[in-house]
């Protein structure tokens, strides 16, 4: 096997990611706001050990530009 095959096997095939948490999506003026907290665990299935535990705070705002809908001319 090549080094790339070994890397893919070790990172993708042997490991599993658990994702828990809660997100709040709300409408704000001109877009959406997303807030919350995610907890992620990277676990090696072969060894049965947790490799990485991460707490991820989320605070994002997405703005959408003005939407213009052309209407047909009425005579």
N, C-alpha and C positions, 0 to 999 in steps of 0.2 A: 504494500500500500504506500501511497504517497503521503507526504506530510499533511496535505490538504484533506485527504480522506480521513486520516487520524484525527485531525482537528474537528472535522464535521461530526465524526462518530462521538468524540468526547463531549462536544458542546451540545449537540442536538439530540442524538440518539440515546445517550445515557442520562441526560438531565431533564428535569421537568420544572416548570415555573408555576407556582401557585400565586394567584392574585386575588386579594380581598380588599374591601374598602367600600366607600360610598362617595358618590359624586352628586352634587346638586347643580342642575341646569336651570337657569332662569333667563327670562327675556329682559333685556335692558334696552335703553334707547339706542336704536341702530344696530342691534345684534343680540348675541348671547353671552352669558357669563357662566363659567364652569368653575365650581369650587369643591374642595373635598380633600380626602386623604386616601392613598392607596398603600397597601402593605404587600410586598412581594417577597417570595422565598424561592431561591434556586436550590434544588435538591438533586444530589447524585443518586440515581436509582440503584446503581450497582453496589455502591458502598453503603447506601442507606443513611447518608449524612447530609445535613443542610450546609451548603457552601456559602450562601450569601443571604442575609436578611436586610431588606431595605424598606424604609418608610418614606413615601413620596408625597409631599404636599402639592396640591394642584390649585392654582389660582390663575385662570385664563379668561380672557375676554376676546370675543370675535366680533368684529364689526363688519356689517354688510353695507356696501355703497347703495346709493339710491337706485331703486328699480323703476324704470320707465316702461310703461306698457303702451305702445302706440294703438290708438283707436281708429277705426275706419271713419272717413268723413261721411257725415249724414247730411243728405240734401233734402 
